[in-house]
Amino acid sequence: MTSSSRRPVFLTFLAVILFGHAFILPILTIVVLGSNPGTTITVGGEPALLGDHRGEMLLTMLVWWLIAFATAKGIWNRNPWARHGVASVLLVGQVAVALSGLYQRDTATIVGSAAFALLVWWYFYRKDSVRQYFDAWQRAAADKLLDAAVGDELERTLQTDVEESGERR
């Protein structure tokens, strides 16, 4: 791996954190499944029974587990969709925060969300080391496709040449 395609430190940190989530979420799922359904929990600031919300909690944990594991593996393996996935999750979160700030007429929240969204956009789409990290994978995949296409065409040409030379004899 060349120095221009090394994994940036923040992406390594992010992948490790996401792998950690993917490891811990099944443990939390077992705890939720094993808990007494009559246990009181707080949902939206109001007391509620765990049994009434267990399905929602399990579905949320399953979806987050899938996102965390797939994204961590994608970042680790340089899959370009992982960059778009992480950026999208972070940006959608900031849109939600900004809408909350708009509803509460909190200018600082809106400005902070916009600044964070710009930082996410810059990091994932403009920062050279991150672009090179993911672009190296795309170039390698394109080279493999090109090699396969050129190799197949070359093989057909050689086969045709051999067949034509056999007919001339």
C-alpha positions as CSV (number, residue, x, y, z in Angstrom):
1,M,0.0,0.0,0.0
2,T,1.4,3.3,-1.0
3,S,1.5,6.3,1.4
4,S,-1.2,8.1,-0.7
5,S,-3.6,5.2,-0.2
6,R,-3.1,4.6,3.6
7,R,-6.2,4.6,5.7
8,P,-6.7,8.0,7.3
9,V,-6.5,7.9,11.1
10,F,-10.1,9.2,11.6
11,L,-11.4,6.5,9.3
12,T,-9.5,3.9,11.2
13,F,-11.0,5.2,14.5
14,L,-14.5,5.3,13.0
15,A,-14.2,1.8,11.7
16,V,-13.0,0.5,15.1
17,I,-15.8,2.3,16.9
18,L,-18.4,0.8,14.5
19,F,-16.9,-2.7,14.8
20,G,-17.2,-2.1,18.6
21,H,-20.9,-1.3,18.2
22,A,-21.4,-4.3,16.0
23,F,-19.8,-6.4,18.8
24,I,-21.8,-4.9,21.7
25,L,-25.2,-4.7,20.1
26,P,-25.9,-8.5,20.2
27,I,-25.0,-8.5,23.9
28,L,-27.5,-5.7,24.5
29,T,-30.1,-7.6,22.5
30,I,-29.7,-10.6,24.7
31,V,-30.1,-8.3,27.8
32,V,-33.3,-6.8,26.4
33,L,-34.7,-10.2,25.5
34,G,-33.9,-11.5,28.9
35,S,-35.3,-8.6,30.9
36,N,-38.6,-8.7,32.7
37,P,-41.3,-7.2,30.5
38,G,-42.8,-5.4,33.5
39,T,-39.6,-3.3,34.0
40,T,-40.3,0.4,33.9
41,I,-38.3,2.4,31.4
42,T,-38.4,6.0,30.2
43,V,-39.6,6.7,26.6
44,G,-39.9,10.3,25.5
45,G,-39.7,11.5,29.1
46,E,-42.6,9.3,30.2
47,P,-42.5,6.1,32.2
48,A,-43.4,3.0,30.1
49,L,-43.2,-0.8,30.4
50,L,-40.3,-2.5,28.6
51,G,-42.7,-5.2,27.3
52,D,-44.6,-2.5,25.4
53,H,-41.5,-1.3,23.6
54,R,-39.4,-4.4,23.3
55,G,-40.1,-5.0,19.6
56,E,-39.2,-1.4,18.7
57,M,-36.0,-1.6,20.7
58,L,-35.0,-4.9,19.1
59,L,-35.8,-3.7,15.6
60,T,-33.7,-0.5,16.2
61,M,-30.8,-2.6,17.5
62,L,-31.0,-4.9,14.5
63,V,-31.0,-2.0,12.0
64,W,-28.2,-0.2,13.8
65,W,-26.2,-3.5,14.0
66,L,-26.5,-3.9,10.2
67,I,-25.5,-0.3,9.5
68,A,-22.6,-0.4,12.0
69,F,-21.2,-3.7,10.8
70,A,-21.6,-3.1,7.0
71,T,-20.2,0.5,7.2
72,A,-17.2,-0.6,9.4
73,K,-16.4,-3.4,7.0
74,G,-16.9,-1.1,4.0
75,I,-14.6,1.6,5.5
76,W,-12.0,-1.1,6.4
77,N,-12.1,-2.6,2.9
78,R,-12.2,0.8,1.1
79,N,-15.6,0.4,-0.5
80,P,-16.7,3.8,-1.8
81,W,-20.3,3.3,-0.8
82,A,-19.1,3.3,2.9
83,R,-18.0,6.9,2.5
84,H,-21.3,7.9,1.1
85,G,-23.1,5.9,3.8
86,V,-21.3,7.5,6.7
87,A,-21.6,10.9,5.3
88,S,-25.3,10.4,4.6
89,V,-26.0,9.2,8.2
90,L,-24.1,12.2,9.6
91,L,-25.8,14.7,7.3
92,V,-29.3,13.3,7.9
93,G,-28.7,13.6,11.6
94,Q,-27.6,17.2,11.2
95,V,-30.7,18.0,9.2
96,A,-32.8,16.6,12.0
97,V,-30.9,18.8,14.5
98,A,-31.3,21.8,12.3
99,L,-35.0,21.3,11.9
100,S,-35.3,21.0,15.7
101,G,-33.4,24.2,16.0
102,L,-35.6,25.8,13.5
103,Y,-38.7,24.7,15.4
104,Q,-37.3,26.0,18.6
105,R,-36.0,29.2,16.9
106,D,-32.5,28.4,18.1
107,T,-30.1,30.1,15.8
108,A,-27.0,28.6,17.4
109,T,-28.3,25.1,16.8
110,I,-28.9,25.8,13.1
111,V,-25.5,27.5,12.6
112,G,-23.8,24.6,14.5
113,S,-25.6,22.0,12.4
114,A,-24.7,23.8,9.2
115,A,-21.0,24.1,10.3
116,F,-20.9,20.4,11.2
117,A,-22.5,19.4,7.9
118,L,-19.9,21.5,6.0
119,L,-17.2,19.8,8.0
120,V,-18.6,16.3,7.1
121,W,-18.9,17.2,3.5
122,W,-15.3,18.6,3.4
123,Y,-13.8,15.6,5.2
124,F,-15.5,12.8,3.1
125,Y,-15.5,14.5,-0.3
126,R,-12.8,17.2,-0.4
127,K,-10.0,16.0,1.9
128,D,-7.3,14.6,-0.3
129,S,-6.2,11.6,1.9
130,V,-9.8,10.4,2.3
131,R,-10.5,10.8,-1.5
132,Q,-7.3,9.0,-2.3
133,Y,-8.1,6.2,0.1
134,F,-11.4,5.4,-1.5
135,D,-10.4,6.3,-5.0
136,A,-7.5,3.7,-4.8
137,W,-10.1,1.0,-4.4
138,Q,-12.2,2.3,-7.4
139,R,-9.0,2.4,-9.6
140,A,-8.1,-1.1,-8.6
141,A,-11.6,-2.4,-9.4
142,A,-11.6,-0.5,-12.7
143,D,-8.2,-1.9,-13.5
144,K,-9.5,-5.5,-12.8
145,L,-12.5,-4.9,-15.1
146,L,-10.3,-3.4,-17.8
147,D,-7.8,-6.3,-17.5
148,A,-10.6,-8.8,-17.8
149,A,-12.1,-7.1,-20.8
150,V,-8.7,-6.6,-22.5
151,G,-7.7,-10.1,-21.6
152,D,-10.9,-11.6,-23.1
153,E,-10.6,-9.5,-26.3
154,L,-6.9,-10.5,-26.6
155,E,-7.8,-14.1,-26.1
156,R,-10.5,-14.0,-28.8
157,T,-8.1,-12.2,-31.2
158,L,-5.4,-14.8,-30.6
159,Q,-7.9,-17.7,-31.0
160,T,-9.1,-16.1,-34.3
161,D,-5.5,-15.7,-35.5
162,V,-4.7,-19.4,-34.6
163,E,-7.9,-20.6,-36.4
164,E,-7.1,-18.5,-39.5
165,S,-3.5,-19.7,-39.7
166,G,-4.8,-23.3,-39.4
167,E,-7.2,-22.7,-42.4
168,R,-4.4,-21.3,-44.6
169,R,-2.2,-24.4,-44.3
